[in-house]
Amino acid sequence: MSELERDALTGFKTRKAYYKDIAIIECDEEMCNQPVGIAFADVNGLKKINDNLGHEAGDELLAAIAKKIITIFQEAGCYRFGGDEFIILSFDKSETDFQNKLQKLSKLWTAECSASIGSVWLEHAKDIEKNLSVADEKMYVNKNHYYKNRF
């Protein structure tokens, strides 16, 4: 994997690697027929941390979020999609297994270190990009809920 496909801060794959991986998955007969859970995560409060404590503190928050994600989703494809956005492609045996992992992850969040997450379960790993946008929309619902309850 090239250094353009690995994020130096988190160790996760990059957006470029994500697009490469989903192209491979969707073109492979066996892989595209596996079930997959898609999660889209956006770090909570990063702008405030960067503004008040500096970008080094923001980087520490991003790395801490990534560490929590990989603790639960060790076998998944984990990607840093943007500045504070992460994607998880988890090839679990069932939706219940995937949802259980998401619940375990949510229990790792603290007031200072959390992310809003939206997710989608697919019985077949097809149309991943289209379904990522559904997960993204769900994430924004959770993000709005997070900020509404904080203030």
C-alpha positions in Angstrom: 0.0 0.0 0.0 1.4 3.4 -1.0 1.8 6.2 1.6 -1.0 8.0 -0.3 -3.3 5.2 0.8 -2.4 5.2 4.6 -3.2 8.2 6.9 -0.1 9.0 8.9 -2.0 10.3 12.0 -4.5 7.5 12.5 -3.0 4.5 10.6 -6.3 4.1 8.8 -6.6 3.8 5.0 -7.3 7.1 3.1 -10.2 8.2 1.0 -8.1 7.1 -2.1 -7.8 3.6 -0.7 -11.5 3.5 0.2 -12.5 4.1 -3.5 -9.9 1.6 -4.6 -11.2 -1.0 -2.1 -14.9 -0.6 -3.0 -14.1 -0.9 -6.7 -12.4 -4.2 -5.9 -15.2 -5.4 -3.6 -17.9 -4.6 -6.1 -16.1 -6.3 -9.0 -15.3 -9.5 -7.1 -18.2 -12.1 -7.3 -17.4 -13.6 -3.9 -16.8 -10.3 -2.1 -19.8 -8.4 -3.4 -22.1 -11.2 -2.2 -20.9 -10.9 1.4 -23.0 -8.9 3.9 -21.4 -5.6 5.1 -22.1 -3.0 7.7 -21.2 0.6 6.7 -20.7 3.2 9.4 -19.9 6.9 8.8 -18.5 8.7 11.8 -17.8 12.4 12.3 -15.8 13.5 15.4 -17.7 15.7 17.8 -16.3 19.0 18.9 -13.1 19.0 16.8 -13.4 22.6 15.7 -13.8 23.8 19.3 -10.7 21.8 20.3 -8.7 23.2 17.4 -9.8 26.7 18.1 -9.3 26.6 21.9 -6.5 24.2 22.4 -4.7 24.1 19.0 -4.4 21.7 16.2 -2.0 19.4 18.1 -4.8 18.8 20.6 -7.2 18.2 17.6 -4.8 15.7 16.1 -4.7 13.9 19.5 -8.5 13.7 19.5 -8.5 12.3 16.0 -5.9 9.7 16.9 -7.9 8.8 20.1 -11.1 8.3 18.1 -9.3 6.1 15.6 -7.9 4.0 18.4 -11.3 3.5 19.9 -12.7 2.5 16.5 -10.0 0.0 15.8 -10.3 -1.5 19.2 -13.8 -2.7 18.3 -13.5 -3.0 14.5 -10.2 -4.9 14.4 -11.1 -6.9 11.3 -12.9 -4.1 9.4 -11.8 -1.8 6.7 -11.3 1.6 8.5 -10.7 4.8 6.6 -10.1 8.4 7.4 -12.3 9.9 4.7 -11.8 13.5 5.5 -10.5 15.8 8.2 -12.7 14.4 11.0 -14.7 11.8 9.1 -14.2 8.1 9.3 -15.8 5.2 7.4 -16.0 1.6 8.6 -16.7 -1.3 6.3 -17.3 -4.3 8.6 -17.9 -7.7 7.0 -19.8 -9.3 9.9 -21.9 -12.5 9.8 -25.1 -10.7 10.8 -26.6 -7.3 11.3 -26.8 -8.1 15.0 -23.0 -8.6 15.2 -22.5 -5.3 13.5 -24.9 -3.4 15.7 -23.3 -5.0 18.8 -20.0 -3.6 17.7 -21.5 -0.2 17.2 -22.9 -0.4 20.7 -19.6 -1.4 22.2 -18.0 1.5 20.4 -20.5 4.0 21.8 -19.7 2.8 25.3 -16.1 3.9 24.7 -17.1 7.5 24.0 -16.5 10.1 26.7 -17.6 13.8 26.9 -14.2 14.8 25.6 -13.8 12.1 23.0 -16.7 10.9 20.8 -18.1 10.8 17.3 -21.6 10.8 15.8 -22.2 7.7 13.8 -24.7 6.7 11.1 -24.9 3.2 9.8 -26.4 0.9 7.2 -26.5 -2.9 6.9 -26.4 -4.5 3.5 -27.0 -8.2 2.8 -24.7 -7.9 -0.2 -21.7 -5.6 -0.6 -23.1 -3.8 -3.6 -23.9 -0.1 -4.1 -21.6 0.8 -1.2 -21.2 4.4 -2.2 -24.9 5.0 -2.5 -25.5 3.4 0.9 -22.6 5.4 2.4 -24.7 8.5 1.7 -27.6 7.0 3.7 -25.2 6.3 6.6 -23.9 9.9 6.2 -27.5 11.3 6.5 -28.1 9.2 9.6 -24.9 10.5 11.1 -26.1 14.1 10.7 -29.3 13.2 12.6 -27.1 11.9 15.4 -24.8 14.9 15.2 -27.7 17.3 15.5 -29.0 15.3 18.5 -25.5 15.5 20.1 -25.2 19.3 19.8 -28.8 19.9 20.8 -28.3 17.9 24.1 -24.9 19.6 24.9 -26.3 23.2 25.0 
